[in-house]
Amino acid sequence: MAGVTTRRQAAAAQQEKNATTVNGNAAPVMEQKNAPRDILDDLDDDEPAENIFLFYPNLIGYARIILAVASLYYMPIHPRTCTLLYSISCLLDALDGIAARAYNQSTRFGAVLDMVTDRCTTSCLLTFLASAFPRWAILFQLLISLDLASHYMHMYATLALGGSNTSHKNVDKSRSFLLNLYYTNKNVLFIACFLNEAFFVGLYLLSFSSPLLSPSLLDTVPPSTAAAIHQGAQVNSSILSMIFANPYSAGALEMARANKMDSFWPWVITGVSFPVMAFKQVVNVIQLVKASRWLAEGDIEARREARRIAKRRQE
């Protein structure tokens, strides 16, 4: 048994081997950060294993996804239930950050999961609005494109030029004062994201409640029209026609009556949140432009360095 060494003893022996003498002087021991990967793994044997996927903030992130998917199921047929589920999913966005700081469980995976969930839920809601308001479909499509493009460019630029350990929320004031304020001030970030979502939720509710925007959803059916429908007459199409073969069938009418609501509060929500939504889109544009310029600066510097290396090789 004396000839058998443990993994930790082998690691220690490897470190002693690195401390050889050069010209009579002892060479410095290799720094731990430059040690072979297997040795570093051996040195961490005493640390408890961690499952990043089961960290509390990430569990909250999974709950957000489940609630978001459930809200999508109810989105075309039950606005109250959809709004409740969607709102809870959005509010949990603030809770996962609190949990991450409280339990010291901030991770890159959690940050990316949080951002991807935000982008996907907002995109799904805007996709529904594009179908609910076809005349404005191109506007909603542009908003989806701007949201995805600006965040992807910003994230990629941060990882490529800021380093793999740099958070996309670490924006220097010299690069953009507005982005620095948006990402570093938690109150500004929460209010901007919450009211941005509130604006689109308000539009979603108006698609079920406003005769001005969606008159076909609230039209009543007079007896003469109902009799004509039963005889096979054509009717105006609506979102309900996607679910029911006849939008004036018993099931469709019952669903419409159950979901009918007053449009006052949706108009209030939409009107109050509109300026913040516009501010959020301005931030997205600035984020896209700044990230593009940052990447271009990195490309210029990389090309300069490549030319220097080529010139030295020629000499």
Backbone bond lengths (Angstrom), bond angles and torsions (degrees), N, CA, C in turn:
res aa  C-N    CA-C-N  psi(-1)  N-CA   C-N-CA  omega(-1)  CA-C   N-CA-C  phi
1 M - - - 1.462 - - 1.523 112.62 -
2 A 1.373 115.71 -20.21 1.458 118.19 -176.29 1.514 111.42 -67.14
3 G 1.355 115.76 -26.42 1.458 118.46 -178.13 1.511 113.98 -83.05
4 V 1.335 117.59 -2.97 1.454 121.16 -178.42 1.520 109.56 -93.04
5 T 1.302 117.87 128.55 1.461 122.19 178.98 1.515 110.02 -111.22
6 T 1.307 114.82 148.27 1.451 120.01 177.25 1.512 109.28 -82.68
7 R 1.346 116.46 167.73 1.461 120.97 178.50 1.515 110.94 -62.38
8 R 1.338 118.30 -37.87 1.462 121.31 -179.89 1.527 110.59 -68.70
9 Q 1.354 116.93 -38.63 1.452 119.33 177.58 1.530 110.73 -65.36
10 A 1.322 115.83 -38.72 1.462 119.59 177.54 1.529 111.17 -63.20
11 A 1.323 116.30 -38.69 1.469 119.78 178.37 1.514 110.60 -65.66
12 A 1.341 116.45 -41.15 1.458 119.70 179.20 1.524 110.79 -65.23
13 A 1.337 116.42 -39.58 1.461 120.48 178.25 1.521 110.89 -63.31
14 Q 1.328 116.78 -37.06 1.458 120.66 178.81 1.527 110.81 -65.32
15 Q 1.316 116.66 -39.69 1.468 120.14 178.42 1.524 110.72 -65.85
16 E 1.350 117.76 -40.33 1.459 120.37 178.33 1.532 110.80 -64.60
17 K 1.320 115.75 -35.51 1.455 120.22 179.04 1.519 111.25 -64.19
18 N 1.335 115.89 -34.61 1.464 119.96 179.69 1.530 112.14 -68.81
19 A 1.352 116.84 -21.44 1.463 121.40 -177.30 1.532 110.17 -87.60
20 T 1.318 118.97 49.83 1.460 123.61 179.61 1.516 109.98 -79.73
21 T 1.335 116.29 164.87 1.455 120.93 -179.81 1.514 110.41 -93.42
22 V 1.320 116.39 142.17 1.457 123.22 177.06 1.519 108.02 -124.70
23 N 1.357 118.13 115.64 1.461 122.98 -178.12 1.520 111.39 56.42
24 G 1.326 116.89 37.50 1.454 121.15 176.89 1.497 114.50 85.73
25 N 1.333 118.06 -8.45 1.467 121.79 179.78 1.515 109.18 -106.38
26 A 1.329 115.24 143.36 1.456 119.45 -179.31 1.526 109.39 -73.94
27 A 1.324 115.40 127.11 1.469 119.87 177.26 1.514 109.17 -76.02
28 P 1.318 118.65 145.34 1.469 120.67 -179.57 1.510 110.84 -65.03
29 V 1.316 114.14 146.51 1.459 119.83 177.41 1.526 109.15 -67.41
30 M 1.309 116.49 139.49 1.459 121.45 -179.75 1.519 109.99 -56.89
31 E 1.326 116.27 132.71 1.449 119.74 178.72 1.515 110.25 -63.08
32 Q 1.318 114.96 148.09 1.458 119.29 -176.22 1.522 112.06 -60.91
33 K 1.325 117.27 -34.14 1.461 118.79 -177.28 1.523 111.77 -68.82
34 N 1.399 116.44 -20.96 1.447 119.34 178.06 1.519 112.86 -99.06
35 A 1.339 116.68 4.17 1.454 120.33 -178.83 1.516 110.01 -70.62
36 P 1.358 116.54 155.84 1.466 119.20 177.55 1.506 111.18 -57.19
37 R 1.337 115.71 150.66 1.459 121.21 -174.92 1.521 111.95 -60.20
38 D 1.369 117.34 -39.19 1.451 118.89 -177.29 1.514 112.03 -67.70
39 I 1.348 116.82 -32.01 1.455 119.61 178.19 1.517 110.10 -68.52
40 L 1.342 117.56 -42.44 1.454 120.66 178.15 1.518 110.55 -60.82
41 D 1.309 116.64 -38.76 1.456 119.76 178.02 1.514 110.94 -63.83
42 D 1.356 116.92 -38.37 1.450 120.17 -179.93 1.520 111.10 -67.53
43 L 1.343 115.60 -36.08 1.456 118.92 -178.64 1.514 112.07 -70.20
44 D 1.320 118.94 -16.44 1.457 122.01 -179.00 1.524 112.51 -100.31
45 D 1.339 116.57 16.87 1.464 119.57 -175.94 1.521 112.31 -61.01
46 D 1.354 116.56 -30.93 1.458 119.65 -175.45 1.520 112.93 -79.50
47 E 1.339 118.27 -13.71 1.456 121.00 -178.72 1.528 110.31 -80.53
48 P 1.334 117.33 140.07 1.478 119.70 -179.78 1.518 110.84 -67.46
49 A 1.308 115.83 143.96 1.458 120.82 178.27 1.523 110.20 -70.40
50 E 1.332 117.05 139.28 1.460 122.21 -179.78 1.520 110.13 -116.82
51 N 1.307 115.15 138.42 1.462 121.21 175.37 1.522 107.54 -107.50
52 I 1.335 115.36 101.06 1.463 120.41 -176.21 1.524 111.05 -58.37
53 F 1.317 117.12 -34.70 1.463 120.86 -175.75 1.527 112.60 -67.30
54 L 1.335 117.46 -17.34 1.465 121.14 -178.54 1.526 112.20 -106.93
55 F 1.325 117.91 13.03 1.454 120.30 174.37 1.533 109.14 -64.85
56 Y 1.317 116.20 147.57 1.467 120.57 -176.60 1.535 113.11 -55.17
57 P 1.344 119.09 -45.97 1.478 117.85 179.11 1.526 112.50 -60.21
58 N 1.335 117.31 -36.85 1.458 119.93 -179.97 1.519 112.00 -71.87
59 L 1.330 117.07 -32.91 1.466 119.87 174.36 1.529 110.26 -63.75
60 I 1.329 115.84 -39.02 1.467 119.56 175.32 1.525 109.83 -63.55
61 G 1.337 116.33 -37.54 1.456 120.06 177.50 1.521 112.44 -62.80
62 Y 1.334 116.97 -39.28 1.466 119.95 177.03 1.529 110.30 -64.93
63 A 1.342 116.18 -39.78 1.472 119.83 178.33 1.525 110.35 -62.20
64 R 1.339 116.93 -37.91 1.462 120.49 177.42 1.520 111.02 -60.71
65 I 1.330 116.29 -41.72 1.464 120.16 -179.23 1.520 110.55 -64.97
66 I 1.337 117.01 -43.21 1.466 120.50 179.84 1.521 110.70 -62.12
67 L 1.339 116.81 -44.46 1.463 120.47 179.05 1.529 110.91 -64.60
68 A 1.327 116.55 -38.91 1.470 119.85 179.97 1.526 110.94 -64.82
69 V 1.331 116.78 -43.19 1.468 119.87 178.90 1.527 110.44 -63.97
70 A 1.333 116.89 -40.74 1.469 120.50 177.81 1.526 110.68 -62.66
71 S 1.336 117.00 -39.59 1.467 119.61 178.83 1.527 110.98 -65.37
72 L 1.331 117.14 -34.54 1.462 119.97 177.75 1.527 111.13 -65.56
73 Y 1.319 117.11 -33.88 1.463 120.56 178.39 1.525 110.38 -63.61
74 Y 1.347 116.66 -41.83 1.463 120.55 -177.78 1.529 112.87 -86.39
75 M 1.321 118.11 -8.20 1.462 121.27 -172.43 1.530 114.03 -55.65
76 P 1.330 120.50 -44.86 1.468 118.40 -176.93 1.512 114.31 -81.53
77 I 1.348 118.41 -10.84 1.463 118.85 -170.41 1.517 114.95 -125.59
78 H 1.330 118.22 -21.91 1.468 118.82 -175.04 1.517 109.68 -144.66
79 P 1.337 118.70 88.80 1.474 121.98 -173.03 1.526 113.80 -63.30
80 R 1.331 117.64 -34.98 1.469 119.14 -179.15 1.525 111.13 -64.66
81 T 1.325 116.59 -49.52 1.463 120.14 179.93 1.519 110.81 -64.34
82 C 1.318 116.83 -42.46 1.458 120.91 179.12 1.520 111.13 -60.69
83 T 1.329 116.95 -46.10 1.461 121.13 -178.80 1.516 111.30 -62.62
84 L 1.335 117.05 -40.92 1.463 120.70 178.95 1.529 110.90 -62.19
85 L 1.317 117.01 -50.01 1.466 120.86 -178.59 1.527 111.39 -64.82
86 Y 1.321 116.58 -42.65 1.463 120.79 -179.14 1.531 110.82 -65.26
87 S 1.327 116.42 -40.28 1.470 120.36 -179.36 1.523 111.37 -66.14
88 I 1.327 117.07 -41.72 1.464 119.92 178.26 1.526 110.07 -62.65
89 S 1.323 116.40 -41.85 1.464 120.34 178.51 1.527 111.17 -60.05
90 C 1.320 116.83 -41.12 1.470 120.63 179.39 1.524 111.66 -69.33
91 L 1.326 118.07 -40.40 1.462 121.27 -179.26 1.525 111.78 -66.88
92 L 1.327 116.60 -31.60 1.467 119.79 177.25 1.519 111.74 -65.58
93 D 1.329 116.48 -15.89 1.459 120.66 177.34 1.523 111.02 -60.91
94 A 1.333 116.57 -33.60 1.466 120.26 177.47 1.523 111.48 -79.07
95 L 1.328 116.68 -31.35 1.464 120.60 -176.77 1.524 112.13 -69.84
96 D 1.335 117.65 -35.51 1.465 118.42 -178.20 1.526 111.49 -66.61
97 G 1.331 116.62 -33.20 1.460 119.12 176.35 1.519 112.12 -67.74
98 I 1.332 115.97 -39.65 1.470 120.11 177.18 1.524 110.27 -62.99
99 A 1.330 116.51 -43.26 1.465 120.81 179.43 1.529 111.10 -64.43
100 A 1.321 116.84 -38.73 1.464 120.45 -179.79 1.525 111.09 -62.45
101 R 1.330 116.55 -41.80 1.465 119.71 179.59 1.527 111.46 -74.40
102 A 1.318 117.72 -36.94 1.460 120.73 -177.46 1.525 112.01 -67.69
103 Y 1.331 116.80 -38.84 1.466 121.08 -176.55 1.528 112.45 -103.85
104 N 1.340 116.73 9.75 1.471 120.96 179.90 1.529 110.24 53.50
105 Q 1.318 116.26 49.54 1.451 121.96 -177.22 1.530 111.78 -124.19
106 S 1.318 116.07 38.12 1.460 120.17 175.65 1.520 108.96 -76.92
107 T 1.316 117.44 125.80 1.461 122.56 -177.90 1.522 109.98 -135.95
108 R 1.329 115.21 156.44 1.464 119.65 175.76 1.529 110.39 -65.52
109 F 1.332 116.30 -38.15 1.460 119.45 178.20 1.526 110.48 -60.09
110 G 1.326 116.77 -44.35 1.462 120.35 179.76 1.514 112.27 -63.73
111 A 1.336 116.65 -39.48 1.474 119.95 179.40 1.521 111.09 -64.52
112 V 1.336 116.30 -43.06 1.466 119.92 179.76 1.528 110.33 -69.22
113 L 1.340 117.13 -41.41 1.465 120.50 178.05 1.524 110.48 -58.93
114 D 1.312 116.57 -41.94 1.462 121.41 -179.55 1.525 110.97 -63.97
115 M 1.331 116.39 -45.63 1.467 119.78 -177.73 1.527 111.17 -68.43
116 V 1.338 116.77 -42.71 1.463 120.03 -179.71 1.528 110.60 -63.78
117 T 1.337 117.33 -40.13 1.470 120.44 177.80 1.520 110.73 -61.82
118 D 1.322 116.63 -43.23 1.471 120.21 177.95 1.523 111.30 -59.61
119 R 1.325 116.12 -47.02 1.463 120.19 -177.23 1.526 110.74 -64.52
120 C 1.325 117.17 -42.22 1.469 120.16 -176.74 1.526 111.83 -68.95
121 T 1.339 117.52 -43.71 1.472 119.69 -178.11 1.525 110.85 -65.38
122 T 1.327 116.70 -43.99 1.466 119.43 179.11 1.526 110.86 -64.21
123 S 1.326 117.04 -40.82 1.465 120.53 179.74 1.525 111.46 -63.18
124 C 1.344 116.49 -39.70 1.473 119.51 179.20 1.526 110.85 -65.36
125 L 1.332 117.07 -40.76 1.463 119.93 178.85 1.535 110.48 -65.54
126 L 1.319 117.66 -42.18 1.460 120.66 179.71 1.528 111.08 -66.91
127 T 1.331 116.46 -32.54 1.461 119.51 176.34 1.528 110.84 -63.41
128 F 1.337 116.20 -41.29 1.461 119.43 176.98 1.526 110.59 -64.62
129 L 1.329 117.10 -41.77 1.467 120.04 179.75 1.522 110.82 -63.19
130 A 1.337 117.11 -34.75 1.464 119.75 177.80 1.521 111.35 -63.49
131 S 1.343 116.76 -33.83 1.467 119.58 177.54 1.523 111.62 -80.78
132 A 1.333 117.04 -29.60 1.468 120.38 179.26 1.524 111.77 -75.74
133 F 1.340 117.08 -32.02 1.462 122.37 179.11 1.526 108.93 -124.78
134 P 1.331 117.87 75.90 1.473 120.73 -173.52 1.516 114.20 -57.54
135 R 1.332 117.44 -31.35 1.471 119.25 -179.13 1.520 111.59 -63.94
136 W 1.351 116.90 -27.00 1.457 121.88 -178.29 1.523 111.95 -105.66
137 A 1.327 116.58 15.92 1.463 120.30 -176.48 1.525 112.12 -58.59
138 I 1.332 117.68 -40.47 1.452 119.84 -177.94 1.524 111.31 -64.40
139 L 1.342 117.27 -33.88 1.461 120.30 177.66 1.521 110.78 -65.21
140 F 1.326 117.05 -45.08 1.465 120.22 178.86 1.528 110.83 -65.65
141 Q 1.331 116.94 -35.93 1.459 119.98 177.53 1.529 111.08 -64.85
142 L 1.330 116.58 -39.57 1.456 120.29 177.67 1.525 111.58 -66.95
143 L 1.325 116.61 -37.50 1.465 119.76 177.92 1.525 111.10 -64.78
144 I 1.327 117.07 -40.81 1.465 120.39 176.59 1.526 110.16 -61.70
145 S 1.325 116.67 -45.99 1.466 121.04 -178.55 1.521 111.35 -63.18
146 L 1.322 116.80 -42.98 1.462 120.47 179.69 1.522 110.85 -63.78
147 D 1.317 117.23 -43.46 1.464 121.54 -178.87 1.528 111.04 -61.90
148 L 1.331 116.41 -48.56 1.463 120.32 -178.50 1.525 111.46 -67.79
149 A 1.327 116.85 -45.27 1.461 120.56 -176.13 1.524 111.82 -65.23
150 S 1.330 116.84 -44.73 1.466 119.80 -176.60 1.521 111.59 -65.34
151 H 1.327 117.55 -41.80 1.461 119.79 -178.93 1.528 111.36 -72.57
152 Y 1.334 117.95 -37.35 1.459 119.75 178.42 1.528 110.42 -65.97
153 M 1.332 117.19 -46.26 1.461 120.52 -179.79 1.524 110.71 -62.22
154 H 1.331 116.16 -41.29 1.463 120.10 -179.33 1.524 111.04 -66.17
155 M 1.327 116.85 -44.00 1.465 120.65 179.53 1.525 110.61 -64.70
156 Y 1.322 117.65 -44.53 1.465 121.19 -178.57 1.527 110.67 -64.69
157 A 1.325 117.25 -43.37 1.466 120.43 179.86 1.526 110.64 -63.32
158 T 1.329 116.91 -39.59 1.467 120.48 179.62 1.517 111.08 -63.94
159 L 1.330 117.47 -45.00 1.461 121.10 -178.74 1.529 111.65 -70.44
160 A 1.330 117.30 -39.40 1.462 120.97 -175.60 1.525 112.74 -75.14
161 L 1.339 116.99 -38.04 1.463 120.27 -173.23 1.517 113.45 -112.15
162 G 1.336 116.96 -22.98 1.458 119.33 179.66 1.512 113.51 -93.15
163 G 1.340 117.18 -14.53 1.456 120.23 -178.19 1.516 111.09 105.71
164 S 1.343 115.18 151.41 1.464 120.23 -176.42 1.518 112.75 -66.44
165 N 1.343 117.54 -21.37 1.464 120.48 -179.24 1.519 112.50 -94.71
166 T 1.324 117.49 4.79 1.457 121.23 -178.90 1.524 110.34 -90.98
167 S 1.313 116.53 129.17 1.458 120.99 178.48 1.526 110.27 -78.38
168 H 1.331 116.04 146.89 1.466 119.48 178.33 1.519 111.66 -67.75
169 K 1.340 116.69 -11.48 1.466 120.16 178.51 1.525 112.69 -88.86
170 N 1.322 116.94 -6.76 1.463 120.71 177.61 1.527 109.67 -87.54
171 V 1.312 115.33 86.95 1.462 121.56 -178.91 1.517 108.76 -110.97
172 D 1.325 116.93 122.15 1.457 121.45 -178.70 1.531 110.70 -73.02
173 K 1.326 115.87 145.23 1.460 120.37 -179.52 1.523 111.45 -61.72
174 S 1.328 116.18 -32.92 1.457 118.89 -179.17 1.522 112.18 -65.16
175 R 1.325 117.47 -25.40 1.460 121.00 178.66 1.518 111.21 -82.12
176 S 1.331 116.52 -43.24 1.462 120.32 176.96 1.527 108.50 -165.56
177 F 1.328 115.68 116.64 1.460 119.73 178.71 1.524 110.65 -65.26
178 L 1.344 116.69 -40.45 1.461 120.30 -177.05 1.529 110.92 -67.21
179 L 1.334 118.12 -42.97 1.458 120.83 178.02 1.524 110.98 -66.07
180 N 1.321 116.44 -37.21 1.464 119.99 177.10 1.524 110.84 -62.15
181 L 1.339 116.53 -44.15 1.458 120.62 177.89 1.522 111.03 -64.14
182 Y 1.317 116.18 -41.70 1.466 121.22 -176.82 1.526 111.61 -64.78
183 Y 1.321 117.46 -42.82 1.463 120.57 -173.68 1.529 113.70 -89.17
184 T 1.320 118.25 -29.65 1.467 119.81 -174.99 1.526 113.04 -92.75
185 N 1.321 117.83 -23.88 1.460 120.90 178.08 1.529 108.76 -92.53
186 K 1.333 116.79 108.74 1.470 120.56 -174.77 1.517 111.92 -63.07
187 N 1.332 117.74 -34.00 1.467 120.12 179.80 1.533 110.95 -67.17
188 V 1.322 116.48 -43.47 1.465 120.37 179.00 1.523 109.98 -64.42
189 L 1.324 116.67 -42.97 1.463 120.54 -179.45 1.525 111.34 -62.76
190 F 1.334 116.56 -44.79 1.465 120.11 -178.47 1.524 111.36 -65.77
191 I 1.334 116.83 -47.08 1.460 120.59 -177.43 1.530 110.34 -63.92
192 A 1.333 116.50 -42.52 1.467 119.91 -178.74 1.527 110.92 -64.12
193 C 1.323 117.22 -45.73 1.471 120.28 -178.51 1.525 110.88 -69.54
194 F 1.341 116.88 -41.01 1.468 120.15 -177.12 1.527 111.08 -65.98
195 L 1.340 117.45 -47.44 1.463 119.72 -177.71 1.528 111.77 -74.12
196 N 1.323 117.06 -26.51 1.461 119.23 173.97 1.529 109.98 -63.10
197 E 1.342 116.38 -45.92 1.462 120.19 176.55 1.525 111.11 -66.52
198 A 1.335 116.64 -36.82 1.462 120.57 -179.47 1.521 111.43 -61.94
199 F 1.334 117.44 -36.20 1.463 120.32 178.74 1.519 110.89 -62.12
200 F 1.317 116.55 -47.00 1.462 119.76 -178.31 1.525 111.52 -71.20
201 V 1.337 117.43 -32.86 1.466 120.12 174.07 1.525 109.91 -64.95
202 G 1.348 116.36 -39.81 1.457 119.63 176.98 1.517 112.08 -61.43
203 L 1.328 117.02 -42.51 1.465 120.08 175.74 1.527 111.06 -62.20
204 Y 1.321 115.42 -39.51 1.469 119.36 178.30 1.528 110.93 -60.88
205 L 1.331 117.19 -44.01 1.464 120.61 178.71 1.525 111.15 -66.50
206 L 1.325 117.31 -34.50 1.463 120.15 178.37 1.524 111.74 -67.39
207 S 1.326 116.90 -26.38 1.463 118.85 177.23 1.521 111.62 -67.02
208 F 1.332 116.79 -17.13 1.462 121.63 177.03 1.531 112.94 -105.69
209 S 1.335 117.41 -12.00 1.461 118.16 -170.04 1.519 115.16 -126.24
210 S 1.331 117.90 -18.66 1.460 119.24 -173.88 1.528 111.52 -98.47
211 P 1.329 118.57 114.94 1.472 120.13 174.51 1.520 112.36 -61.53
212 L 1.336 116.35 -25.96 1.457 120.10 179.75 1.524 111.48 -67.97
213 L 1.327 116.53 -38.45 1.457 120.93 -176.86 1.523 113.08 -94.51
214 S 1.312 117.01 -39.68 1.471 121.04 -178.02 1.521 110.40 -134.73
215 P 1.320 117.60 70.92 1.469 119.49 -176.16 1.520 113.48 -65.21
216 S 1.314 118.78 -29.30 1.465 120.06 -175.42 1.521 112.05 -67.25
217 L 1.345 117.45 -24.62 1.460 119.46 -177.82 1.524 112.37 -75.99
218 L 1.347 116.99 -21.08 1.451 119.83 -175.72 1.527 113.03 -114.79
219 D 1.317 116.83 4.55 1.461 119.43 179.36 1.528 110.48 -64.84
220 T 1.318 115.12 135.80 1.463 119.74 173.37 1.520 109.36 -87.17
221 V 1.298 116.12 155.29 1.454 121.65 -177.62 1.528 108.91 -108.01
222 P 1.327 119.02 108.89 1.464 120.84 177.19 1.517 110.83 -67.08
223 P 1.332 116.94 158.50 1.474 120.20 -178.26 1.516 113.33 -55.54
224 S 1.330 117.44 -39.64 1.465 119.05 -178.63 1.527 111.20 -64.69
225 T 1.349 115.83 -40.42 1.466 119.63 178.98 1.521 110.63 -67.24
226 A 1.336 115.93 -41.86 1.462 119.47 179.02 1.522 110.93 -59.83
227 A 1.360 116.75 -41.00 1.467 119.91 179.06 1.519 110.68 -64.56
228 A 1.350 116.21 -39.71 1.461 119.55 178.84 1.517 111.42 -65.70
229 I 1.346 116.17 -37.08 1.467 120.13 179.30 1.520 110.47 -63.21
230 H 1.341 115.12 -42.51 1.456 118.97 179.72 1.523 111.95 -63.25
231 Q 1.335 116.31 -25.82 1.458 120.35 179.11 1.529 112.28 -86.77
232 G 1.351 116.80 0.16 1.462 120.60 175.28 1.501 114.82 106.32
233 A 1.341 119.41 11.94 1.466 121.00 179.73 1.529 110.07 -69.74
234 Q 1.347 116.67 151.36 1.451 121.35 179.28 1.532 110.33 -76.22
235 V 1.340 115.19 150.94 1.468 120.79 179.42 1.521 108.61 -127.90
236 N 1.338 115.65 162.44 1.459 120.42 177.59 1.522 109.95 -68.20
237 S 1.309 116.48 139.40 1.464 120.60 179.63 1.529 110.09 -81.69
238 S 1.308 116.16 158.07 1.455 122.55 178.53 1.515 107.91 -157.54
239 I 1.330 115.67 -176.80 1.460 119.92 178.35 1.520 110.84 -61.23
240 L 1.334 116.66 -34.18 1.459 119.33 -179.69 1.521 111.76 -63.54
241 S 1.331 116.67 -26.26 1.465 119.02 -179.87 1.518 111.76 -68.50
242 M 1.347 117.18 -17.95 1.453 119.67 175.89 1.525 111.51 -71.29
243 I 1.328 115.82 -22.33 1.465 120.81 -176.64 1.522 110.88 -104.47
244 F 1.330 115.92 -42.31 1.463 121.28 -178.42 1.523 109.77 -109.69
245 A 1.306 115.37 139.63 1.470 119.16 179.22 1.521 110.96 -59.84
246 N 1.322 117.56 -35.23 1.455 122.73 178.79 1.524 108.78 -121.95
247 P 1.345 119.08 115.07 1.461 120.58 -177.54 1.522 113.34 -65.19
248 Y 1.346 118.16 -12.08 1.461 120.59 177.30 1.523 110.87 -110.45
249 S 1.328 116.50 20.59 1.457 119.54 175.08 1.521 109.50 -72.93
250 A 1.328 116.40 170.38 1.465 120.16 -177.85 1.528 111.10 -59.84
251 G 1.354 116.34 -42.84 1.461 119.30 -179.37 1.512 112.37 -66.02
252 A 1.347 117.55 -41.68 1.455 120.78 -179.55 1.522 111.62 -67.31
253 L 1.322 117.17 -41.57 1.466 120.22 179.76 1.524 111.43 -66.79
254 E 1.329 116.45 -38.00 1.464 119.23 178.19 1.521 110.43 -65.71
255 M 1.332 116.29 -40.39 1.463 120.10 177.82 1.525 110.46 -64.49
256 A 1.321 117.13 -42.18 1.462 120.35 179.50 1.518 111.57 -64.04
257 R 1.344 117.45 -40.63 1.465 120.12 178.32 1.520 111.37 -65.93
258 A 1.323 116.93 -39.25 1.463 120.64 -179.37 1.521 111.80 -66.66
259 N 1.331 117.11 -31.91 1.458 121.11 -175.95 1.525 113.82 -96.98
260 K 1.321 116.97 -5.74 1.454 119.60 -177.86 1.519 109.87 -64.67
261 M 1.312 116.12 131.58 1.457 120.89 -176.99 1.516 109.56 -142.93
262 D 1.309 114.34 163.85 1.458 120.14 177.74 1.521 109.07 -76.95
263 S 1.307 116.96 143.65 1.461 120.93 -175.45 1.527 113.43 -90.75
264 F 1.345 118.97 1.33 1.458 120.87 -175.49 1.527 111.55 -60.75
265 W 1.334 116.98 -55.91 1.461 119.99 -176.45 1.525 113.26 -66.90
266 P 1.325 119.17 -39.08 1.472 117.25 173.53 1.522 113.53 -58.11
267 W 1.365 116.77 -38.03 1.453 119.01 176.82 1.525 110.80 -66.36
268 V 1.325 117.42 -38.88 1.468 120.95 178.58 1.527 110.44 -63.36
269 I 1.331 115.82 -47.26 1.469 120.01 179.89 1.521 110.95 -59.92
270 T 1.322 115.81 -44.39 1.460 120.05 -178.57 1.524 111.51 -66.42
271 G 1.332 117.02 -42.44 1.459 120.22 -179.00 1.514 113.27 -67.60
272 V 1.337 117.04 -41.97 1.468 120.73 -178.86 1.525 111.23 -68.55
273 S 1.319 117.27 -38.50 1.462 120.80 -174.25 1.529 113.66 -86.75
274 F 1.329 117.60 -10.62 1.468 119.35 -176.26 1.528 113.08 -59.16
275 P 1.361 120.70 -46.48 1.472 118.89 -179.74 1.530 112.76 -59.28
276 V 1.329 116.69 -38.38 1.471 119.57 -179.77 1.525 110.45 -70.20
277 M 1.338 116.22 -38.06 1.463 119.42 175.97 1.529 110.31 -60.41
278 A 1.337 116.63 -42.62 1.467 120.33 178.05 1.530 110.67 -63.31
279 F 1.329 116.78 -40.64 1.468 121.00 176.67 1.527 110.70 -60.29
280 K 1.329 116.41 -41.57 1.473 120.59 -179.84 1.530 110.55 -63.05
281 Q 1.317 118.03 -38.07 1.461 120.38 178.86 1.532 110.83 -69.16
282 V 1.334 116.70 -35.53 1.467 119.92 175.25 1.523 110.10 -63.14
283 V 1.330 116.52 -41.79 1.467 120.86 176.74 1.527 110.31 -60.50
284 N 1.334 116.90 -41.65 1.466 120.00 178.50 1.527 111.95 -61.75
285 V 1.340 116.53 -41.33 1.464 120.14 178.75 1.530 110.37 -64.09
286 I 1.344 116.27 -46.24 1.470 120.11 179.09 1.518 110.11 -62.01
287 Q 1.314 116.62 -41.87 1.462 121.28 179.74 1.528 111.23 -60.90
288 L 1.327 116.04 -41.87 1.461 120.82 179.08 1.527 111.02 -65.40
289 V 1.335 116.69 -45.00 1.466 120.82 -178.05 1.525 110.71 -66.65
290 K 1.340 117.34 -46.15 1.460 120.87 -178.79 1.521 111.85 -64.11
291 A 1.335 116.95 -40.82 1.463 120.12 178.50 1.522 110.78 -64.95
292 S 1.327 117.01 -39.53 1.466 120.54 178.46 1.528 110.90 -63.15
293 R 1.327 116.08 -43.68 1.468 119.71 179.43 1.526 110.78 -66.29
294 W 1.332 116.65 -38.39 1.458 120.18 179.49 1.533 110.60 -63.25
295 L 1.324 116.26 -43.72 1.460 120.05 177.56 1.531 110.87 -63.59
296 A 1.338 116.30 -40.15 1.466 119.83 179.19 1.531 110.75 -64.34
297 E 1.333 117.47 -40.38 1.462 121.04 176.68 1.522 110.91 -61.85
298 G 1.346 115.74 -40.93 1.456 119.30 177.36 1.515 112.05 -64.05
299 D 1.337 117.22 -38.39 1.457 121.00 177.65 1.529 111.28 -64.37
300 I 1.331 116.62 -41.64 1.472 120.81 179.74 1.525 109.97 -62.91
301 E 1.327 116.46 -45.03 1.463 120.09 -179.78 1.525 111.29 -65.72
302 A 1.330 117.11 -38.69 1.465 120.38 178.75 1.524 111.23 -65.62
303 R 1.337 116.90 -38.98 1.466 120.08 178.58 1.534 110.65 -68.22
304 R 1.335 117.06 -37.52 1.460 119.80 177.01 1.526 110.58 -63.02
305 E 1.330 116.05 -44.21 1.456 120.08 179.80 1.520 110.99 -64.15
306 A 1.323 116.99 -38.71 1.472 120.20 178.10 1.531 110.80 -63.83
307 R 1.329 116.91 -38.64 1.465 119.67 178.54 1.525 111.06 -68.02
308 R 1.366 117.43 -37.87 1.462 120.50 177.44 1.523 110.63 -61.95
309 I 1.331 116.15 -44.96 1.463 120.16 -179.60 1.520 110.49 -63.39
310 A 1.329 116.38 -42.86 1.470 119.71 179.35 1.525 111.34 -63.84
311 K 1.338 116.75 -37.19 1.457 120.90 179.86 1.520 110.96 -68.20
312 R 1.358 117.46 -40.81 1.449 120.36 178.56 1.532 111.78 -64.90
313 R 1.322 116.18 -36.55 1.460 119.82 178.74 1.529 111.69 -66.86
314 Q 1.321 116.02 -35.30 1.464 119.80 178.15 1.510 111.63 -69.00
315 E 1.354 116.88 -32.02 1.460 120.34 179.72 1.525 110.59 -74.95
